[in-house]
Amino acid sequence: MEPDMPNLGQTELRLIETIPEGVVIVDSNGMILKVNGAFASMIQRDEKSLVSTPFEDLLVTSNDGERFRQVLKGDLSGMLDVRLLAGRGSNIAVRLSTIPITLGHASQRSMMMVISDVTDFKRKEFIQEQQRRLLRVYTQLLQHDVMNDVQVVLSYIESVLDLSQELPQTARTMLEAARSAALRMVDLVRAFDDADQLTETSLTSLLEKTIDDASKAHLGMEITLEVPDSLIGVRVMASPLLPTAFYNLFRNAYQHGGKDARVTVTVERENGTMKVTVSDNGPGITPDARKTLFTRGTGRSSGGLGLYLTKRIIVSCGGSIELVDREGQGATFEIRLPIVVL
């Protein structure tokens, strides 16, 4: 059943003039019957000169014209993004919201269009898309170059470990730590291929592997994981980059606590989330640093991105991270991740 169409009389037509958005009324053939002042100003034309003009003549592309004709016939949804010719040879991006109407007692079938100028929005949208494309290209180049360089580093480390059986234990331990850090870089570069994909992951397994990687790469740091038996099998939604978020916290603890760094990781269930508390025995975070702790370009070290990226990763997984106020007792972060409901 066809929906009832609004019947516009002279009073309603006069009210159209008060609408701040552009308004155009066309007949069933697309001929302009009326425009308001806002629309005339939008395209820098005189109101009277637009009356009895085919609206399609104002459209920039033939494709826009075809879609407009489909809307007139009811074959296409009544909302369109098109470009209109404006004054001095320019054109603007607009969004048309359409509704069928009848005019006065003559019951003339017509269509009213509310028109919004979205030129600035479209320009920003275009710029953002170009930036996304550039970022994808840059990421691919970075992946390629970093992967090649890391593979070279790994091959040298493996060769030294294989060829130098008489290495002092300290030297061997340091080389193994370097190998562990390089292998983590390989995993990180590969993770970018599916960085936006979330999968169900055992939180305990993820933490155990990340702790193992961080312990091998940061000699002397001790990380303790405390998980109740009842929570070992609990799963969360995680992106491939989530281990990097926890690794960043462990690395920060090492950078500020050195070889005597001690980190405790506890896991609890709280209000439908898994709460992970990461505490270290470092010098803590000053009140001034707390204000911009998760801001881009800042961190516990000058110009760092670690905590900014850590928060972005955790939030992308539907979680949250906050610093717990324990001034003078090291740094403590609470991370919450939603539990996968089985």
C-alpha positions in Angstrom: 0.0 0.0 0.0 1.4 3.4 -1.0 2.0 5.7 2.0 -0.1 8.9 2.3 1.5 11.9 0.8 1.5 15.3 2.7 -0.8 17.8 1.1 0.9 21.2 1.0 -1.2 24.3 0.8 -0.1 28.0 0.6 0.6 28.2 4.3 2.9 25.2 4.2 4.7 26.5 1.1 5.3 29.9 2.9 6.7 28.0 5.9 9.3 26.3 3.7 11.0 29.7 3.4 11.8 29.6 7.1 13.6 26.3 6.9 17.4 26.8 7.2 18.2 23.9 4.9 17.7 24.1 1.2 14.3 23.0 0.0 13.3 22.2 -3.6 9.9 20.9 -4.8 9.7 19.2 -8.2 6.8 17.7 -10.2 6.6 14.1 -11.3 8.9 14.9 -14.2 11.6 16.5 -12.1 10.7 20.1 -13.1 11.3 22.7 -10.3 8.1 24.1 -8.9 9.5 26.0 -5.9 12.8 26.6 -4.1 13.4 28.4 -0.8 16.0 31.1 -0.3 18.4 28.8 1.5 18.7 26.6 -1.6 19.1 29.6 -4.0 21.9 31.0 -1.8 23.5 27.5 -1.6 24.0 27.4 -5.4 24.3 31.1 -5.8 21.3 31.5 -8.1 18.1 33.6 -8.1 15.0 31.8 -6.8 12.8 32.9 -9.7 15.3 31.8 -12.3 15.2 28.3 -11.0 11.5 27.8 -11.3 10.4 25.7 -14.3 14.0 24.5 -14.7 14.6 20.7 -14.8 16.3 19.8 -11.5 18.5 17.4 -13.5 20.1 20.3 -15.2 21.7 21.3 -11.9 23.4 17.9 -11.5 27.0 17.6 -12.4 27.3 14.1 -13.7 25.0 11.9 -15.9 25.2 9.2 -13.2 23.7 11.6 -10.7 21.0 12.3 -13.2 20.2 8.7 -13.7 19.9 8.1 -9.9 17.7 11.1 -9.6 15.3 9.8 -12.2 15.2 6.5 -10.3 14.2 8.3 -7.2 11.4 10.1 -9.1 10.1 6.8 -10.3 10.4 5.3 -6.8 13.0 2.7 -7.9 15.7 4.0 -5.6 15.8 5.0 -1.9 14.8 8.6 -1.3 18.3 9.8 -0.1 21.1 10.7 -2.5 24.6 12.1 -2.3 25.1 14.1 -5.5 27.0 17.2 -6.8 25.2 20.4 -7.9 26.4 23.1 -10.2 26.9 26.4 -8.3 27.9 29.9 -9.3 31.1 30.8 -11.1 31.5 27.3 -12.6 31.9 25.6 -9.2 30.1 22.7 -7.8 29.1 21.5 -4.3 28.5 18.1 -2.7 24.9 17.8 -1.3 22.7 15.2 0.3 19.1 15.0 -0.9 16.4 13.7 1.5 13.2 13.3 -0.5 9.5 12.7 0.3 6.5 12.5 -2.1 3.9 15.2 -1.6 0.7 16.6 -3.2 0.2 20.3 -3.8 -3.0 22.0 -2.7 -6.4 20.9 -3.7 -5.2 20.0 -7.2 -3.6 16.8 -5.8 -0.6 17.3 -8.0 1.9 14.6 -7.4 5.2 16.1 -6.6 8.4 15.5 -4.6 10.0 17.7 -1.9 13.7 17.6 -1.4 15.5 18.8 1.7 19.1 19.5 0.6 22.2 19.8 2.9 25.6 21.1 1.8 28.1 18.3 2.7 31.0 19.7 0.7 33.3 20.1 3.7 32.3 16.7 5.1 33.0 15.0 1.7 36.3 16.8 1.5 37.3 15.6 4.9 36.1 12.1 4.0 38.3 12.2 0.9 41.3 13.3 2.8 40.8 10.6 5.4 40.5 8.0 2.7 43.7 9.2 1.1 45.5 9.1 4.5 44.2 5.5 5.0 45.6 4.5 1.6 48.9 6.1 2.3 49.0 4.4 5.7 48.3 1.0 4.1 51.1 1.5 1.6 53.5 2.7 4.3 52.6 -0.3 6.5 53.3 -2.7 3.6 56.6 -1.1 3.0 57.5 -1.1 6.7 56.5 -4.7 7.0 58.6 -5.7 4.0 61.7 -3.7 5.1 61.5 -4.6 8.8 60.9 -8.3 8.1 63.9 -8.4 5.8 66.2 -6.7 8.3 65.0 -8.8 11.2 65.6 -12.0 9.2 69.2 -10.9 8.6 69.7 -10.1 12.3 68.2 -13.5 13.2 70.4 -15.4 10.8 73.5 -13.8 12.3 72.4 -14.6 15.8 71.7 -18.2 14.9 75.0 -18.5 13.1 77.0 -17.2 16.1 75.1 -19.5 18.5 75.7 -22.5 16.3 79.3 -21.8 15.5 80.5 -20.6 18.9 79.9 -23.5 21.2 82.5 -22.2 23.6 80.8 -18.8 24.2 80.7 -17.7 27.8 77.3 -18.3 29.3 76.7 -14.6 29.8 77.3 -13.9 26.1 75.1 -16.8 25.1 72.3 -15.6 27.4 72.5 -12.1 25.8 72.4 -13.5 22.3 69.4 -15.6 23.2 67.7 -12.5 24.6 68.4 -10.7 21.3 67.0 -13.7 19.4 63.8 -13.6 21.5 63.4 -9.9 20.8 63.9 -10.4 17.1 61.4 -13.2 17.0 58.9 -11.0 18.7 59.4 -8.4 16.1 58.6 -11.0 13.4 55.4 -11.9 15.2 54.5 -8.2 15.5 55.1 -7.5 11.8 53.0 -10.4 10.8 50.2 -9.4 13.2 49.6 -6.2 11.1 48.1 -8.4 8.3 45.1 -9.1 10.6 45.4 -6.2 13.1 41.7 -5.3 12.7 40.4 -8.9 13.2 39.1 -9.9 16.6 39.2 -13.6 17.6 38.3 -15.5 20.7 41.5 -16.0 22.7 42.5 -17.7 26.0 43.6 -14.7 28.1 45.8 -16.9 30.3 47.6 -18.4 27.3 48.1 -14.9 25.8 49.6 -13.6 29.0 51.8 -16.6 29.5 53.4 -16.3 26.1 53.8 -12.5 26.4 55.4 -12.8 29.8 57.8 -15.5 28.4 58.8 -13.2 25.5 59.3 -10.2 27.7 61.3 -12.2 30.3 63.7 -13.5 27.6 64.2 -10.1 26.0 64.7 -8.2 29.3 67.3 -10.0 31.2 66.9 -10.0 35.0 63.2 -8.8 35.0 61.0 -11.1 37.0 57.3 -11.3 36.0 54.8 -13.3 38.2 51.4 -14.4 36.9 48.6 -15.1 39.4 45.5 -16.7 37.9 42.8 -18.6 39.8 42.3 -22.1 38.4 38.7 -21.3 37.7 39.7 -18.5 35.2 42.4 -20.4 33.3 40.0 -21.3 30.4 38.2 -18.0 30.2 38.3 -16.4 26.7 38.2 -12.8 25.6 38.0 -11.1 22.2 41.5 -10.1 21.2 43.2 -8.6 18.2 46.6 -9.9 17.1 48.1 -6.7 18.6 46.8 -7.3 22.1 50.0 -9.1 23.3 51.8 -5.9 22.2 49.7 -3.9 24.7 50.8 -6.1 27.6 54.4 -6.3 26.3 54.6 -2.5 26.3 53.6 -2.4 30.0 56.3 -5.0 30.8 58.9 -3.1 28.8 58.1 0.1 30.6 58.6 -1.6 33.9 62.0 -2.8 32.8 63.0 0.6 31.4 62.2 2.3 34.7 63.1 -0.6 37.1 66.1 -2.1 35.3 67.4 -5.6 36.0 65.8 -5.4 39.5 62.3 -4.9 37.9 59.6 -7.0 39.5 56.2 -7.2 37.9 53.1 -8.9 39.2 50.2 -9.8 36.9 46.9 -10.8 38.6 43.7 -11.9 36.8 40.3 -11.6 38.3 36.7 -11.8 37.1 34.7 -8.6 37.7 31.2 -7.6 36.3 31.4 -9.6 33.2 35.0 -8.7 32.4 38.4 -10.1 33.0 40.4 -7.6 35.1 44.1 -7.8 34.6 46.2 -5.8 37.1 49.9 -5.1 36.1 52.0 -3.8 39.0 55.7 -3.0 39.1 58.2 -2.0 41.7 59.6 1.0 39.8 59.6 4.7 40.8 55.9 5.2 39.9 54.5 8.0 37.8 54.6 11.6 38.8 51.3 13.6 39.1 52.3 15.8 36.1 53.0 12.7 33.9 49.6 11.2 34.8 47.7 14.0 33.1 48.9 13.1 29.6 49.9 9.5 30.3 47.8 8.0 27.4 48.2 10.9 25.1 49.9 10.5 21.7 53.6 11.7 21.9 53.9 11.3 25.6 54.5 8.4 28.0 56.7 7.4 30.8 59.6 8.3 28.6 59.9 11.5 26.6 58.1 11.4 23.2 57.0 7.8 23.7 54.0 6.2 22.0 53.9 3.1 24.1 51.0 3.8 26.4 49.1 5.7 23.8 49.2 2.7 21.5 48.6 0.3 24.4 45.3 2.1 25.2 44.3 2.2 21.5 44.8 -1.5 21.2 42.9 -2.4 24.3 40.0 -0.1 23.5 39.8 -1.7 20.0 39.2 -5.0 21.7 36.3 -3.5 23.7 38.3 -3.0 26.8 39.7 -0.3 29.0 42.9 0.6 30.8 43.5 3.0 33.7 46.3 3.9 36.1 45.6 3.0 39.7 46.6 5.7 42.2 49.6 4.2 44.1 52.0 7.1 44.2 55.4 6.1 45.5 54.6 2.3 45.2 55.5 1.7 41.5 53.0 1.8 38.7 49.8 -0.2 38.6 47.6 -0.5 35.6 44.1 -2.1 35.5 43.0 -3.6 32.2 39.5 -4.8 31.7 38.5 -7.0 28.7 34.9 -8.3 28.0 34.5 -12.0 28.5 33.3 -14.1 25.6 29.9 -15.6 26.6 29.9 -19.2 25.7 
